[in-house]
């Protein structure tokens, strides 16, 4: 195997014409240069120098190796500088996947802070709901996935192979039209909404809704289903039904024509940032996780959002 230090010695010998002059240029002894050259010739399996008196002459193989050495050493230097920049957060890239309500609340604050602290780090954002976002992480198509799971839901070990950074405990709330009979209630039990038409959210939220309603003794009549939270709020505001939404989903939406009512007993979902164990050691990924954690802590003034 050819080592970079051997190539540097070969270039110095070729430039200066002798071991002793090469040693002076490199800051080492003549015997050290001789030893390095023997190691290089052993590695390539052919002589590289012809010794003629006090001077050295390159063989054809030596000339070929010197010709390539410049590009190899320049490439190594460039690689070392790029790696040092990434390690020092002067450069780097993070591919982030987030569910929509995380994209509109936690992500902007976190990425603004990351850019201010490390302007050389680039972050791309794609939206996907879990479990698809977690699949993208495992498939190598992203570096950090913002995800959630509901308290008490099956599959508690689904993230055991990942690094899990807890961010928030997000309370579910009921959303009813402002003229609804329960619009002024302080709290509402899910069973009190049994006979209402329902607007359901994303597939995972929809599954949680059906499961929670079954626990309350009824099956919801879902008239509308949409992954778009503003659409859910708009449909409720128009008096077309009721919904149960995470508090985080309402943070960036003005619920016109609708009222938020606390659910009893409380139902929460855990908001987390996920990455792979090896990626967690990458400085830009670690910095992104830290900024998401800080963004979650700053956004916990609302009683429906608690720091993890």
Secondary structure, DSSP 8 states (H G I E B T S, - for coil): ---HHHHHHHHHHHHHSSHHHHHHHHTS-HHHHHHHHHHHHHHHTS--EEEETTEEEE-HHHHHHHHHHHHHHHHHHHHHHHHHHHHTTSS-EEEEEE-HHHIIIIIHHHHHHHHHH-TT-EEEEEE--TTHHHHHHHTTS-SEEEEEEETT-S-TTTTTTEEEEEEEEEEEEEEEETTSTTTT-SEEEGGGGTTSEEEE-SHHHHHHHHHHHHHTT---EEEEE-S-HHHHHHHHHTTS-BEEEEHHHHHTS--TTEEEEEEES--EEEEEEEEETTGGGSHHHHHHHHHHHHHHHHT--STTEEE-
